[in-house]
Amino acid sequence: MKLIRNAFSPTCLIVSVLLLVYTLYRSEIIWSGGKRDYYAIYYIISLILIIFSIITFYINEKIKTYLIITLSSITFALYLVEGYTAFYGNIGVWQLVKKMKLYKEQTGKQYDTRPILKVYEDLKDNNESIIFTIPPTYYEEKKMYSLSGISNAETIACNENGYYSFYKSDRYGFNNPDNEWDKKDIEFLLIGDSFIHGKCVNRPHDITSVLRTLSKKSALNLGYKGTGPLVQYAILREYLRPGVKYILWFYFENSDINDLEAELKSQILLNYIKDPHFTQNLAFKQNVIDELAKKEMKRIIEHDKSIKFIKLYRVRTLIKRKIDLILSKEFKIQTEFKEILKQANNLAIKNNSKLYFVYLPNYARYKLNYNDPNYQPVKKIIDEMNIPFIDIHKEVFEKEKKPLELFPFKYIGHYTVEGYRKISEKIYQIIEK
């Protein structure tokens, strides 16, 4: 223990200084100062740790021993959680056990507990073109912000219902049968995040597919996971085509505003608001998007196997989500949000389309009696622009005796097949009445 005590303070100081240097490298060299707001917290943590390390040189041996034991225990616990979430996702042990039991009872099958990268490794030997979803990404070397995924590829989506969902991406990397793009008239065009993307169900159970079935007409899904309002508007600008009757803009409470705050820091994305003629011509650059997305996928695979674990990536993500939910960020970007919806509505009118705004509720609303403080400001903005507002909480979930049953095994996640079906039916009923 004496040897450990003697090495403790110098080790803490070296690690703290290295963290500060790494933060400087990421912030000022990799991102050229473009993400200083993001890295500000790491600057603060680094400086606090340096001060703490210096103080430890002057504390007595007994206190230092207790400090070593406490920090070692906390570090061990954090990496234990990180290791667990790397394999089983962001659910508790007992939740997973219960999910496995329920899935076995309901289907007679075993719950697939593999992480997505293990699924990818298991399948790639027989299908070299298999991929997993890559969120829209800014590529520094090409000065381009992609807005979709890899095209014409069998894609691993996610698992919340006991099985992994898959889809064959279309010519632009979205979740559609490719021939939908050949249709002259499109009844519905959907834009949104992962809930519209179709996570975590297979076709024909996603919202777009259900609307396609109900209407017996064409429908295009331009939803993609990890996107917020600005990226979604950019997607409309790049991929909207004539002949679309209804544009359905889906807004997911709690996360969309957080996503927008991050998106507003991208100069490329800001160009879509500032310049009505700006375009990246992404519909003609799918080969470039595919190439860069495959490089990103490779980087994720290599990064996930080593660096993510060391950096406690999943633990930090869990903590951030909890803080965001508890604090419920004040709606400080009403002006930007309003401008995006205003321009989206004008784009719809110019295209002879009708824009609908669909509000999707969060799991926490029913599990924790959570009320989104941004609901009224968002609704006021939409009402002022005379855009039809479809509140899925009031139209669907509030009318359910057990609304949690519309989430996988009543746990946090996206909606179930039944949940997507009921939402789709209500939307179709409201629009076509």
C-alpha positions in Angstrom: 0.0 0.0 0.0 2.9 2.3 0.7 4.1 2.0 -2.9 0.6 2.7 -4.2 0.4 5.8 -1.9 3.7 7.1 -3.1 2.7 6.7 -6.8 -0.9 8.0 -6.3 -0.3 11.8 -6.5 2.2 11.7 -9.4 0.0 9.3 -11.3 -3.1 11.5 -10.8 -1.2 14.6 -11.9 0.1 12.9 -15.1 -3.3 11.5 -16.0 -4.9 14.9 -15.4 -2.4 16.8 -17.6 -2.7 14.1 -20.3 -6.5 14.6 -20.2 -6.1 18.3 -20.7 -3.6 17.8 -23.6 -6.0 15.3 -25.2 -8.9 17.7 -24.8 -6.8 20.5 -26.5 -5.9 18.1 -29.3 -9.5 17.1 -30.0 -10.9 20.6 -29.6 -8.3 22.7 -31.4 -6.6 20.3 -33.8 -9.2 17.7 -34.8 -12.2 20.1 -34.7 -10.2 23.3 -35.4 -12.0 25.0 -32.5 -15.5 24.3 -33.9 -16.6 22.3 -30.9 -15.3 24.4 -28.0 -18.7 24.4 -26.4 -18.8 20.6 -26.4 -15.3 20.3 -24.9 -15.7 23.1 -22.3 -16.8 20.6 -19.7 -13.7 18.5 -20.3 -11.4 21.6 -19.9 -13.1 22.3 -16.6 -12.8 18.6 -15.4 -9.1 18.5 -16.5 -8.3 21.7 -14.5 -10.2 20.5 -11.4 -8.3 17.2 -11.6 -5.0 19.0 -11.9 -5.8 21.1 -8.8 -7.0 17.9 -6.9 -3.8 16.1 -7.9 -1.6 18.9 -6.5 -3.6 18.9 -3.2 -3.1 15.1 -2.8 0.7 15.7 -2.4 0.0 17.5 0.9 -2.6 15.3 2.6 -1.7 12.7 5.3 -1.2 9.0 4.5 -4.4 7.8 6.2 -6.6 10.2 4.2 -4.7 9.3 1.1 -5.4 5.5 1.7 -9.1 6.1 2.1 -9.1 8.2 -1.0 -7.3 5.5 -3.0 -9.8 2.8 -1.9 -12.8 5.1 -2.6 -11.6 6.1 -6.1 -10.6 2.5 -7.0 -14.1 1.3 -6.0 -15.8 4.0 -8.0 -13.6 3.3 -11.1 -14.3 -0.4 -10.8 -18.0 0.2 -10.6 -18.0 2.6 -13.6 -16.1 0.1 -15.8 -18.4 -2.7 -14.7 -21.4 -0.7 -15.9 -19.5 0.2 -19.1 -18.8 -3.5 -19.8 -22.4 -4.5 -19.1 -23.9 -1.9 -21.4 -21.4 -2.7 -24.1 -22.9 -6.2 -24.3 -26.5 -5.8 -23.2 -27.4 -2.2 -24.0 -28.8 0.5 -21.6 -31.1 -1.7 -19.6 -30.7 -3.2 -16.1 -29.9 -6.8 -15.4 -33.3 -7.6 -14.0 -35.0 -5.8 -16.9 -33.0 -7.9 -19.4 -33.8 -11.1 -17.4 -37.5 -10.2 -17.5 -37.4 -9.3 -21.2 -35.8 -12.7 -21.9 -38.5 -14.5 -19.9 -41.4 -12.6 -21.5 -40.0 -13.1 -25.0 -39.6 -16.8 -24.4 -43.2 -17.1 -23.1 -44.7 -15.1 -25.9 -42.7 -16.6 -28.8 -41.0 -19.7 -27.6 -37.8 -18.3 -28.9 -34.6 -17.1 -27.2 -34.1 -13.4 -26.7 -31.1 -12.3 -28.9 -28.7 -10.7 -26.4 -25.8 -10.1 -28.8 -24.6 -6.5 -29.2 -25.0 -5.1 -32.7 -21.3 -5.5 -33.6 -21.4 -9.2 -32.7 -24.4 -9.5 -35.1 -22.5 -7.7 -37.8 -19.5 -10.0 -37.3 -21.6 -13.1 -37.3 -23.3 -12.1 -40.6 -20.5 -10.5 -42.6 -18.8 -13.8 -43.5 -21.9 -14.9 -45.5 -22.8 -11.4 -46.7 -20.0 -9.0 -47.2 -22.4 -6.1 -48.0 -24.1 -6.3 -44.6 -24.0 -3.0 -42.8 -25.4 -1.3 -39.7 -27.0 2.1 -39.5 -24.6 5.1 -39.6 -26.2 8.5 -38.4 -25.8 11.5 -40.8 -22.3 12.6 -40.4 -20.0 15.6 -41.1 -17.0 14.5 -43.2 -14.2 17.0 -42.6 -12.1 15.8 -45.6 -14.9 16.3 -48.0 -16.5 19.3 -46.3 -19.8 17.5 -46.6 -22.6 16.7 -44.2 -24.3 13.5 -45.3 -28.0 13.2 -44.5 -28.7 9.5 -45.1 -27.1 6.1 -44.9 -25.5 3.6 -47.2 -27.6 2.8 -50.3 -28.9 -0.6 -51.5 -27.6 -2.5 -48.6 -29.0 -5.1 -46.1 -28.9 -3.0 -42.9 -28.9 -4.1 -39.3 -31.1 -1.7 -37.3 -31.6 -2.6 -33.6 -33.1 -4.9 -31.1 -35.6 -3.9 -28.4 -38.2 -6.6 -29.0 -36.1 -9.7 -28.6 -34.9 -9.9 -32.3 -32.8 -7.7 -34.5 -34.7 -5.7 -37.1 -33.3 -5.4 -40.7 -34.1 -3.5 -43.8 -32.8 -3.2 -47.4 -31.9 0.5 -47.9 -33.1 2.3 -51.0 -31.0 4.2 -53.6 -30.4 7.1 -51.2 -29.8 5.1 -48.0 -33.3 5.5 -46.5 -35.6 2.7 -45.2 -37.9 2.3 -48.3 -38.5 -0.3 -51.0 -36.4 1.3 -53.8 -39.2 1.4 -56.3 -41.1 4.0 -54.2 -38.8 6.6 -55.8 -40.1 5.6 -59.2 -43.7 6.5 -58.3 -45.1 9.6 -60.0 -47.4 10.5 -57.1 -46.5 10.2 -53.4 -49.4 10.3 -50.9 -47.2 10.6 -47.8 -43.6 11.7 -47.2 -42.4 11.3 -43.6 -39.6 13.1 -41.9 -38.3 12.5 -38.4 -35.7 10.7 -36.2 -35.4 7.0 -35.3 -39.1 6.6 -34.6 -39.7 7.3 -38.3 -36.6 5.5 -39.4 -38.4 2.4 -38.2 -36.5 1.4 -35.0 -36.8 -1.4 -33.9 -39.3 -3.2 -36.1 -39.2 -4.7 -39.6 -41.3 -3.7 -42.6 -44.2 -3.5 -42.9 -44.6 -2.5 -39.3 -42.9 0.9 -39.4 -45.2 4.0 -39.6 -44.4 4.6 -43.3 -45.2 1.0 -44.3 -48.5 1.0 -42.3 -49.6 4.2 -44.0 -48.6 2.7 -47.4 -50.8 -0.3 -46.6 -53.8 1.7 -45.3 -53.9 4.2 -48.2 -52.9 1.6 -50.8 -50.8 4.5 -52.2 -47.1 5.4 -52.2 -45.3 6.7 -49.2 -41.6 7.7 -48.7 -39.7 7.4 -45.5 -37.0 10.1 -45.1 -36.6 9.6 -41.4 -33.2 8.7 -39.9 -31.9 8.0 -36.4 -30.0 10.7 -34.5 -31.5 13.6 -36.5 -33.0 16.8 -35.2 -35.1 19.5 -36.8 -32.3 21.2 -38.8 -31.0 18.0 -40.3 -34.6 17.0 -41.1 -35.2 20.3 -42.9 -31.9 19.8 -44.8 -33.2 16.3 -45.8 -36.4 17.8 -47.2 -34.4 20.4 -49.1 -32.2 17.7 -50.7 -34.7 14.9 -51.4 -38.2 16.4 -51.6 -39.6 15.9 -55.1 -42.8 17.0 -56.9 -45.9 15.0 -56.6 -45.9 14.7 -52.8 -49.4 15.3 -51.3 -48.7 15.2 -47.6 -45.5 15.9 -45.7 -45.6 14.6 -42.1 -43.0 16.2 -39.8 -42.6 14.1 -36.7 -41.2 15.7 -33.5 -40.1 13.6 -30.6 -40.3 15.4 -27.2 -37.3 15.9 -25.1 -34.6 14.9 -27.6 -35.3 16.9 -30.7 -34.5 20.2 -29.1 -31.2 18.8 -27.7 -30.4 17.6 -31.2 -31.2 21.0 -32.7 -28.8 22.7 -30.3 -26.0 20.5 -31.6 -27.0 20.9 -35.2 -27.0 24.7 -35.0 -23.2 24.6 -34.5 -22.6 23.2 -38.0 -21.9 25.8 -40.6 -23.0 23.5 -43.4 -26.4 22.9 -41.8 -26.8 26.6 -41.0 -26.5 27.3 -44.8 -29.8 25.6 -45.3 -31.5 28.3 -43.2 -29.5 31.3 -44.4 -29.5 30.6 -48.1 -32.8 29.4 -49.8 -30.7 28.2 -52.8 -28.1 26.3 -50.9 -27.7 22.6 -51.7 -25.0 19.9 -51.4 -26.6 18.0 -54.3 -26.5 14.9 -52.2 -28.9 13.0 -54.5 -26.1 13.0 -57.0 -23.3 12.1 -54.6 -24.5 8.8 -53.2 -21.4 7.0 -54.2 -19.4 9.5 -52.2 -21.8 9.1 -49.2 -21.5 5.3 -49.4 -17.7 5.4 -49.5 -17.4 7.8 -46.5 -20.1 6.0 -44.5 -18.3 2.7 -44.9 -15.1 4.4 -43.6 -17.1 5.7 -40.7 -18.5 2.3 -40.1 -15.0 0.8 -40.0 -13.8 3.6 -37.6 -16.8 2.8 -35.3 -15.9 -0.9 -35.3 -12.3 -0.3 -34.4 -13.1 2.5 -31.9 -15.8 0.5 -30.2 -13.4 -2.4 -29.5 -11.0 -0.3 -27.6 -11.2 3.5 -27.1 -15.0 3.6 -26.3 -14.5 1.3 -23.3 -11.5 3.2 -22.0 -13.3 6.5 -22.3 -16.4 5.2 -20.5 -18.5 6.3 -23.6 -21.7 4.5 -22.6 -21.6 5.5 -19.0 -21.1 9.1 -20.0 -24.0 8.9 -22.5 -26.3 7.4 -19.8 -25.4 10.2 -17.3 -26.0 12.8 -20.0 -29.4 11.4 -20.8 -30.5 11.4 -17.2 -29.3 14.9 -16.6 -31.1 16.2 -19.8 -34.3 14.5 -18.6 -34.1 15.8 -15.1 -33.2 19.3 -16.0 -35.3 19.5 -19.2 -33.4 22.2 -21.0 -35.1 25.5 -21.3 -36.4 26.2 -24.8 -33.7 28.8 -25.7 -33.8 28.3 -29.4 -37.4 29.1 -30.2 -36.3 31.6 -32.9 -34.2 29.1 -34.8 -36.8 26.3 -34.4 -39.6 28.6 -35.7 -37.5 29.7 -38.7 -36.9 26.1 -39.6 -40.6 25.2 -39.5 -41.5 28.3 -41.3 -39.1 27.5 -44.1 -40.2 23.9 -44.2 -43.9 25.0 -44.5 -43.0 27.4 -47.3 -41.1 24.6 -49.0 -44.2 22.4 -48.7 -46.5 25.1 -50.1 -44.1 25.8 -53.0 -44.1 22.0 -53.7 -48.0 21.9 -53.7 -47.8 19.7 -50.6 -49.6 20.0 -47.2 -47.4 20.0 -44.1 -48.6 18.2 -40.9 -46.7 18.4 -37.5 -46.9 15.2 -35.5 -45.9 15.3 -31.8 -44.6 12.0 -30.4 -44.5 11.3 -26.6 -41.6 10.0 -24.6 -41.6 6.8 -22.5 -40.9 8.9 -19.3 -44.3 10.6 -19.7 -46.1 7.4 -18.7 -43.4 5.8 -16.5 -42.4 8.9 -14.5 -45.4 11.3 -15.1 -42.9 13.5 -17.1 -44.3 16.6 -18.8 -42.2 18.2 -21.4 -41.8 21.9 -20.6 -41.2 22.6 -24.3 -44.6 21.2 -25.3 -46.6 24.5 -25.1 -43.8 26.7 -26.7 -43.6 24.2 -29.6 -47.3 23.9 -30.0 -47.7 27.7 -30.0 -45.1 28.1 -32.8 -46.9 25.5 -34.9 -50.4 27.0 -34.2 -49.2 30.5 -35.1 -48.1 29.2 -38.5 -51.5 27.4 -39.0 -49.8 24.1 -39.5 -52.1 21.2 -38.4 -50.8 19.8 -35.1 -51.4 16.1 -34.4 -50.8 15.3 -30.7 -50.1 11.5 -30.5 -50.1 11.6 -26.7 -53.7 12.9 -26.7 -54.9 11.0 -29.8 -53.4 7.6 -28.9 -51.5 7.1 -25.7 -53.9 9.0 -23.4 -56.8 6.8 -24.6 -54.9 3.6 -23.7 -55.7 2.0 -20.3 -52.0 0.8 -20.2 -50.0 3.1 -22.4 -46.7 1.4 -21.4 -47.8 -1.7 -23.3 -47.0 0.3 -26.5 -43.3 0.2 -25.5 -41.2 -3.0 -25.8 -42.0 -5.2 -22.7 -43.1 -1.9 -21.0 -39.5 -0.7 -20.9 -37.9 2.4 -22.3 -37.4 2.3 -26.1 -39.2 3.0 -29.3 -42.7 1.9 -29.9 -43.9 -1.7 -30.4 -45.5 -3.0 -33.6 -48.9 -2.4 -32.0 -47.8 1.2 -31.0 -46.7 2.0 -34.5 -49.9 0.6 -35.9 -52.2 2.6 -33.7 -50.2 5.8 -34.4 -50.4 5.2 -38.1 -54.1 4.5 -38.1 -54.8 7.7 -36.1 -52.7 9.8 -38.4 -54.4 8.3 -41.5 -57.9 8.8 -39.9 -57.2 12.5 -39.1 -55.7 13.4 -42.5 -58.1 11.5 -44.7 -61.3 12.3 -42.8 
